[in-house]
Amino acid sequence: MAQRRKGVTLRSLREEISAVSEDVASLAAALGDAASADARARLEAVRQKTDTLADAVGKATSTKLSALEEIVEENPVGSVAVALMLGFIVGSATRR
């Protein structure tokens, strides 16, 4: 279950982090030999940080999904009731 905070999901955040990481890698490749060793080192540090952040987002997503699965397994009737209620609410909202 992706948590929403001001319209941002964990999946979209992970996609954005991945895109930034790819952009940094492309920039580093474009700079090639023209870039100084210091600039390349800084770009590599940024790439490593974005990779670390992407891994953290992936772990957080996995943890949330595991917790949701555990809740559903412990209380299947309640989970079905919540799903039906959410379906009714979404259906009512989109009918207008």
C-alpha positions in Angstrom: 0.0 0.0 0.0 1.6 3.2 -1.1 1.4 6.0 1.3 0.3 9.3 -0.2 1.6 12.5 1.0 0.4 15.6 -0.9 -0.2 13.4 -4.0 3.2 11.8 -4.1 3.5 8.0 -3.9 6.5 6.0 -2.9 6.5 4.6 -6.4 6.6 8.0 -8.1 9.3 9.1 -5.7 11.4 6.0 -6.5 10.9 6.7 -10.3 12.0 10.3 -9.8 15.1 9.2 -7.9 15.9 6.7 -10.6 15.5 9.4 -13.3 17.8 11.8 -11.4 20.4 9.0 -11.0 20.2 8.3 -14.8 20.6 12.0 -15.5 23.7 12.2 -13.3 25.2 9.2 -15.0 24.4 10.7 -18.5 26.0 14.0 -17.4 29.1 12.2 -16.2 29.4 10.3 -19.5 28.9 13.5 -21.5 31.6 15.3 -19.6 34.0 12.4 -20.3 37.6 13.4 -20.4 36.9 17.1 -20.3 35.8 17.0 -16.7 38.3 17.3 -14.0 38.9 14.4 -11.6 37.2 16.5 -8.8 34.0 17.1 -10.9 33.8 13.4 -11.7 34.3 12.4 -8.1 31.5 14.8 -7.1 29.2 13.4 -9.8 30.0 9.8 -8.6 29.2 10.8 -5.0 25.8 12.2 -6.1 25.1 9.1 -8.1 25.9 6.9 -5.1 23.7 9.0 -2.8 20.7 8.7 -5.2 21.3 4.9 -5.5 21.3 4.7 -1.7 18.1 6.7 -1.5 16.5 4.6 -4.2 17.4 1.4 -2.2 15.9 3.0 1.0 12.7 3.8 -0.9 12.6 0.2 -2.2 13.1 -1.2 1.3 10.4 1.1 2.8 8.0 0.0 0.1 8.7 -3.6 0.7 8.3 -3.2 4.5 4.9 -1.5 4.0 3.7 -4.2 1.7 4.8 -6.9 4.1 3.0 -5.1 6.9 -0.1 -4.9 4.8 0.0 -8.6 3.9 0.4 -9.5 7.5 -2.7 -7.4 8.4 -4.7 -9.0 5.7 -3.7 -12.5 6.8 -4.5 -11.7 10.4 -7.9 -10.2 9.7 -9.3 -11.3 6.3 -12.9 -10.4 7.0 -12.0 -6.9 8.1 -9.8 -6.5 5.1 -12.6 -7.4 2.7 -15.0 -5.1 4.6 -12.5 -2.2 4.2 -12.0 -3.0 0.5 -15.8 -3.0 -0.1 -16.2 0.3 1.8 -13.4 1.9 -0.2 -14.9 0.6 -3.5 -18.2 2.1 -2.5 -16.7 5.4 -1.7 -14.6 5.5 -4.9 -17.7 4.4 -7.0 -19.8 7.1 -5.4 -17.2 9.8 -5.9 -16.7 8.9 -9.6 -20.4 8.6 -10.4 -20.9 12.3 -10.0 
